[in-house]
Structure formats: structure tokens, C-alpha cells
Amino acid sequence: MTKDVIALTPAMPDLPTLLAGLYAGGPDLGVDTLADGAVVQLRAPDGRPLVAVEAPILVQVPGETSRLLGDTGTEAPVWWTEARASTAVAEAGRLAGSFAGRLATVLGGTVWPPEAATTEVVPLTTDVSAVPVPASGTPAVDVLTPTTAVVIQDRPLVPLTSWLSDALRTATESERALQIVTPPTARLTLPTRTALHGLPNRWVVQDPEHGYYDGLSGAVLHWKGGTFTPVRDENGKAAPAAAFTAATVTGERQLLLTLRTRHEPDADLVLGRSLETVFRHLTGGPPAGWSTAEPVNLPWSPRELTDLARARAPRPTWLVAVGTPDRPVLATVRVMRSPAGVEEDISVAFGYGEGEVPPLDALAGLAADLDAGHGLVTLLSSLRAARRDLTVAARPEAPPLPVTFTLGRLEAERLGHTAQAAVRHYRLGDGTDAAAWGRFRELVGRLLPREERPRRQAGGVS
């Protein structure tokens, strides 16, 4: 039974259409709103939530619906209205499907997944008085304990939707872990994988034959003390699950860039230009779109991005950007104020299939341009064997191997190095030599103080 259902329509669902959809359960169910009206909830007669519907968003970025949902027969521009059903009531999934099906019927759209679509009235037959009242007011959270917020997702690809982003924010503010539970066939988008970086946040795979294990490290897990935690032997060691086996070698690779830029907090500052420079150097054009969650719905606009960051300051702003459908590119950006100025922490991943050659020769010119006009602090590039579509499966991933490292001129001067006319750009390897990590550690040991060194990202049982 599906729990997330999406209506894709050519026109925005107006209030009468939304109300018609919400009558999927008949007149006995109640309706209320959350998040200042951004979320509408369909409730049982005693008030228990059954289906939560997020405000429709207009997806204007080509390829975004197919990236996240597969071939739906619908492309941008399209209105995306997402409904999430409670996992505690058997009829809730069918109610979500009837809601979406009614919107699609009235507005001439489609439903994802297509088998969920219906226009039937779904009577509530479950004795909801026997169903525990949810402890969480966050629609995406299925189980809430003193230490953990658990989200159950059964979609093939789990994006960092506004639902999940809100769940992560709420969990962080309450000092809880966010743990996402999926079947073994599910994959994560890179923004979702990044959001789960750092324990005790986890991707929990529920395998019918092998129980629970961590989708990133493979560690066998069990539910203990209100959270998913590794099963450890008498020596305190965790073991990988038998189902966590290496993926088939396909020749696909990812080029990863991690960079930081720093700017004076000037009234004329426009953010996003360093990211656009990265895209233009390595793809020939700017990003296709940006947003604060997935789906990425807004056409690329550094000015609009800057306006959002200014409105949120001094709080940090996190956003995601995508490339065009023909070249898989995903980027995340965190804009923040620091004593040194306005900083952009940027991570970009480019996907390449077998026979496609990553443009490593373009990295030196990119580093020079970022240093000359965009306040480059550091830039690390690396290669790894991973999926071209930039999704993450519950399989072991080889760690990335460093290719180049760049220290910006102004940053080198700040750290007390002798000034020089050119950017400090170092070639470390070709992405196939594991010894490049040793060269990288030696280099940053000479150039950077410990607190400013880039962190190595690698897999492992934890």
C-alpha cells in the first residue's frame, strides 16, 4: 500500500478542487490546516490524522519529474501536489490515492504511482479508537521517541522533499536523530544522503529476509531504547548485513567538487555566481534550477537566491541546484555569515557513464576563475565509482579518490603563506590511485591548520 501519492496537473488545484479531493473519505471526515495553511490534513472523526496534503508547487525545471519519479508522461511546467498517508490506518493510503485521483480527473493530470489513482469514496472502517494518537505534529514523522524521529518511506527514490526537510529541522531542534526506513530496493537522492550524514541520523533498510541494516554502512541494526542502533558483539564491534553486498561494476563514475567561497558582506553582493561558474566550466551552461527542497522547482536565478538568503540572514540558507536532463548534475549550497564575511559551502556531483570522460583538464582553469572573481577559499575535486544518475543504493560505495586541491590566493595570504601571482593549484592523481589520499593529507598538513582542513568522506560500519 503506497503512503506517498502525487498529483501532477497542468493547472494549479484551486480551493474547490482541493475540497472535492478531500471528500474522498466522505462527509464524516474532518479537515484542518498546519504550518500556517501550507499543509491540509484529512482527519478521522476523533481527530486522528489520516492524510496530509502539502500546498501545490509549480515545477518549472525540465527533467525534474522524471528524475524523481521516472517516466510519468508529464514534464515541466507542472503543478506537483503531494499527499502523505498515515501508516497507522489501513484506509489512509487509499484515501491519498483517491484524493490525488480526483485532482487529476478534474484538472486533466496524472497520478504517481499510477496504480494508486482512484476516484472512489473510501469509507473508514478501521476502529481508530484502537490506533495510538501520533506523538508528533510533523506530518512526515511516523514514530517519535525521546531520541529519534522515524520516517517510513516506500517510494523507489527518496528525495529531500519539504516534508523530510521539515522533519530534519524539527528533529535537529529537539536534539533527536532522524532515521528513514525504506525497503531494500529504495535509493536516496544525494541531497537526502547528505542530510543523513553524521550519526545518529541513519538510513535504515528493512529487509524481509535479513531484518534491519544501515543502508550506508551495512551495519546490522535493531530497535533498542527508542532508536535503531547497531548490533554489537562481545568486543563492541558491529558486523555488516549479509544482504549488504557490492554493486555490479558498471564503469559509471562521479566527479565530486567540494569548495568554499568567501565574500565581503556588500549590499551589491550576488550569491550563486561561484556555483554558476562551476556549471559553465564543466557543462557549458548554468544550472537549470534551484530550490530549498526536492523537487527543484525554480528556474536558475542568482538574484532570487540572494534575496532569499538576505531575508533569512543571519540564519544559514541551504539550497539545492540541478543541471539539465542530458547531464546529471546535483549541487547543494549552504550560505552562512561568519566573522570573515559571507561564505558559500558548495558540493557538486557530476555523473558520467561508461565511455564518458570526466573533464579533469578543465579543473585548473575553473580553479583560476573561482580564485580571480569569486573569493575561492579551497577547492577539492575527486572521482569515485558510483551511479551516473547520482542516486544512492543500499550497497557499499568506494570512497572518492582525490584529483586536485586548490588553495585560494587570499586564503593563502591569510594563513601566512608567501603571496604569489597565481592560485595554488595542485594535481594529486587521476582518480584511480588510492595513494592520492596520502599526498592530499601531506599537502593539507603543510597548507592548512587542522580546523580548516576538508574532511575525507569514506564508508565504514558504524
N, C-alpha and C positions, 0 to 999 in steps of 0.2 A: 504494500500500500504506500503510495507516494506521500510525502509530507510537505514537499515544496512544489507549488504549481504556479506557472507563469502564463499570463495572457499577453500576447503580442498583438497589438492593434494599430491600424493606420491613423486612428483618431484618438484623442485623449478621452478616457472614460469620464463622462460628466456625472453629476450627483445622481440624477435619475437612473442612469445605467448601473452605477455602483450599488444603489439601493436594490435594484432588480436582482443583481448578482447576490447580494446579501440575504435575499429572501430564499436562497437555496435550501435553507432548513425549515421553511415555513414561518408563519407569523408568531410562533411561540418563543423563538429565539430573540435575544436582545442584542443591541448594538451600542458600543460606546467608542471613545477615542482615547489615544495615548499620545505622548510626545508632542503636545501642542497641536493635535489634529493630524500629525503626519502618519499615524497608524490607526486603522479602524479595526476593532475586534468584534467578532461574532461570538456571543456568549450563550451558554445554556441558561435555562430559566432560573437556576440558583446562582448565576453569575460566573461560573467557571468558564475560562476562555477556551474556545474551540478552534477558531481560525483568526489569524491576524493578517491584515492586508496593508501593505505599505503604499504610500502615495505614489501614483504613476510617475515614471520619469521618461523623458524623451531621449532615446538613444540616437545620437546623430553621427556616430563614428562607424564608418564602413567596416564590416567584418566582425563586429563585436558580438552580435548574437550567435554567429556560427562559431566563434572562438570559444564561447562559454557553453553553448547548448547543442552544437552540431548543426546539421542542415535542418532548419525549420521551415525553409521556403519563404522566409521573411527577412528582409535586411533593412538597414537604416535608410531613412529615419523611421523609427517605430516606437510606439509607446509600450513600455515594459511595466506591467503591474504584477507584483509578486505576492502570493499568498502562502503563509506557512501554517500548517495544521498542527494541532496538539498531538503528541504521541500517546497521550493517556486515554483518549476516547476513540473507539473504533470507527465511528462515523466521520471523524474530523477530516480525514484525508479525502473522502468522497465529497464532503461539503466544500473543501477547497477546489476540487475539480469541477463541481457544479457552478461555483462562483466564477471561475475562470472561463468555463464553457459558455456561460450566459453572456459574459463580456464579449467573447469572440464572436458569438452568434449575432449579437446586436450590432457590433461595430465591424464585422467582416474580417476578423483576425484569425489567429491560430493559438493553440494551447500547447505548452510544453510541460511535461511529456504528453504526446498526443493521446495516449491511452487513458489519461486522467480526465479528458474532456467529457462532460455530460451537461445536460440542462435539467436533469431530474430534480424534483424535490427530495431531499434526503432526510427522512424522519429520524429523530434522535431516539434510539431505542435503548442505549446503554443507561443503566442506573447510575447517573452521575453522582449520586449521593455517596456511592462507594468509591469514587475516584478522589484521591487526595488533592486538596487545593494547592496549586503551584506556589512554591515559596518565593518565586522570582516574578518581578513585574516586567522583566525584559522578555519580549516575545521570542527571541531566538533561543533562550536558555530552557533546556528540558529538565535538568536536575541541578539544584543549588544546595551546596553544603557549606559549612563554615569556612572551608578551604578552597572549594572548587566550583566552577560553573561549567556544566557539561552540556554540550550541544550535539544533538544527534542529526547527522546528515546522510541521506541515502541517495544523493544525486551523483551521477558519474564523475562530474568535475565540481569541486567545491571552491567557488570564488570567494574573495573577501567582500561580500555584499555589505550593505549598510547594516543589515541585521547582525552579521558577525562582527563588524567594526564596533557597533554599539555594545555587543556582548563583551568584546575585548576591553573596551574602555571601562565598562561597569565593573568587570572583574578586576582590572588593574586598580581602579579607585578603591575597591573594597579589599584589596590585598589578597585576591583569590587567583588561582590558576584557571586558565581557560583550556578545556580539553574537548577536542572534537572527535566524535565517534563515527566511523564510517565502515561500510563493508570493504573487503579486501580489493574489490575491483575499482574503488574510487581513486581519483587522483586529486591533487591540490594545484591551484594556480600558484605562481611564485609569490604574489602578494600574501596569500594565505599561509604559505610555507614560511615566509619571512615573519608574519605576525606570530607564529608559534615558536619562533626562535627563542631559546632560553627557557630552561626548566624553571618552574614545574609545568609550564604550558606543554601540551602534548597533542599529537595526532594519534588517536587510539583506533587500531584496526580490530574489528570484531569478526573473527573468522569462525564459521560454523564448526569447522573440524579442529581448529588449533587454539580456540579461545581468543584471548586479547593479547595484542602486542603493539609496540610502538612503531608507527609507520615510517619513522625517520631513522631510528637506530636499530629496530628489530627486537628490542628487549621484551621478553615475556612480561606481561603485566597482570595484575589482579586488583580488584577493588578492595581497598583497605583504608579504614579511617576516613571514609568520605572522599577518596580520591583514587585515581589509577596510579599505581606505583609499581616499580619492577619487583619481580620475584627474585629473591637473592638466596644463594646457597650459604652453607655454614661459614664460608670465608667472606661473605658480604658481596659476592660478585653476581652480576646479572648475566643471563645467557640469552642469545638470540633465538627467536622462534624458528622452528623448522620450516615454516612457510615463507620466511624472510630470505629468499634466495636471489642471487644475482640475476639481473635482467639480461636478455639476449643482446650481444654486441651487434649494433646496427651501423656503426660508422657515423652516427649523429653526434654533433658537438654543440657546446655553448661557449660563446665568448663573453666573459664577465668583466665589467668595469666597476670599480668602486672608487669614487672620488669625492673630494670635499672642496668647495669654493668658499671664499670669504669676501664680503663687500662692506664698504662704508655704508652706514645707515642713512643714505642720502634720500631726499624727497623724490628724486628722479630715478631711483633705482628700479629696474625692471628685472624680476626674477624669472627663472626658466630659460634664460638665454644660454647658459652653460650646457644644459641638457639638450637644447636645440642644436648647439654646436656639435655635440657628440653624435646626434642623429644624422646631421647633414654630412659629417665626415665619413660615417660608416654605412649609411644607407642612401645618401644622395638627396634626402629631403627631411623636413621637420617631422616631429611626432604627429600622428593622426588625431590624437585626442588625449584628454586628461580628465580626471575626476578625483574625488576623495574616497571612492569605493569602486567595486566592480558591480555591474558593467560600467566601463568607461564611456561616458555619455556625451561629453562636451567636446566640440572641435578645439584643436590646439590654439591657445591664446595666452602668451606670456603676460599680457596686460591684465586679463581676468584672473589669472593665477596670482599675480602680485596683489591685486585688490583683495582677494580672499585672505592672503597671508597678512596683509596690513590690518584687516578687520579682526583677525584672531590674535594679533600681537598683544602682549608679549608671549602668549601661549604658542607652542610649536604648531606647525601645519604639516600634515602628512598627505601625500597625494600619489597617484599612480598615473603613468602615461603609457600609451601603446603606439606601435607602428602600424604600417599598412598591412593588409592581409597577405601580400606576397612575400613579406619579410618579417618573420616573427621577432618582435622586439617588445620587451616589457621593462619599465623603469619605475622605481619608487624614489620619491624625493621627500626629505624632511627638512623643512625650513625652520630655523630657530635663531633667536637672539643670543649672543654671547658677549662677554666683555670686549672681545676683539672686533665685533661687528655683527653683520647678518650672514649666517652660514647656511649652505645647502649641502646636505649629505645625500649623495646620489648613488644608487645602484642600478646598473643597466645590464640586461641579459639579451644576447642576440642568438638566435637559433640557426643552425646550419645542418643540412642533410648530407648524406654520403656523397662525396664528389664536389660539394661546395667548399670553397676555400675561405676561411675567415681572413679579413683584411688586416693582417698583422702589420704590414708595411705602412699602413695609414696611421698607426698609433703615435709615431714620433711627431708627425705634423699636427695631429689632434692635440697632443700634449703642449706643443708650442703655441697653438692658438688659444687654448684654455689658459695658459700662463700669461699670454700677452694681453688678452682682453677680458678675462672672466675671473680673475682672482684665484687661480688654482693654488690649493694648498698641497694636496697629494693626489696621486692617481695610481691605482694598481690595476693591471689587467691580467687575466688568467684564462686558461682554457680547461674544459673538462668534457669527458664523455657523458652526454646526457641528451634528453629528448629535444628534437628540433622545435616542437610545439611549446616548449618551455613549461610544460606541466610536470608534476612530481608524482611518481608512482610509489607505492609501498614496496620499494626494492632498495638494496644497497646502492649508494651513489659513490662513485670515485671522487676523491677530493679534487678541487681545481688545482692546476699547476701554474705557477707564476710565469708570465711572459715579459712584462715590463713594469718598471716602477718609476714614477716621476715625482720630484720634489720641486714645488714652485719657487721661483726666484725670491719673492718677498718672504716666503716662509723660511727659505734657507738663510736669508739675512736675519730674520727674527731669532733663529736658533743659533746665530753667531758664526755661521759659515762665511767664508770669504765670498763677497759678491762676485758674480760673473755675468757676462752679457747674455748667455744662453741659458735656457731652462735645464735643470739637472735631470736628464732622462737616461735610464739605464735598461739595457736589454738583459733579461735573466734566463731566457730559454725560448723554446718553440712550442711549449705546451705539451711536450711528451716526456720531458726529463724531470724525474722526481727530485733530482739534485738541485733543481732551481729553488726549492724551499730553503736549502742551506745557504745558497747565495743571497736569497732575499733576507733571511734573518741576519746574516752578516752585514748586509748593506744598511738595513734599518737600524742595526745596532750602532753603526757609525754616524748615521744622519739624524735620528730622531730620539728624543727622550722616551722612556718607557710608556708614559701615559698617552703619548700621541702616535704610537705605532698601530698600523692596521692589524686587525685580528684575523688569524688564519681560521677559515671555516672548513671543517672536516667532519666526517661522520664518526660514529662510535656508539657503543652500547652505553646508555646512561639511564 
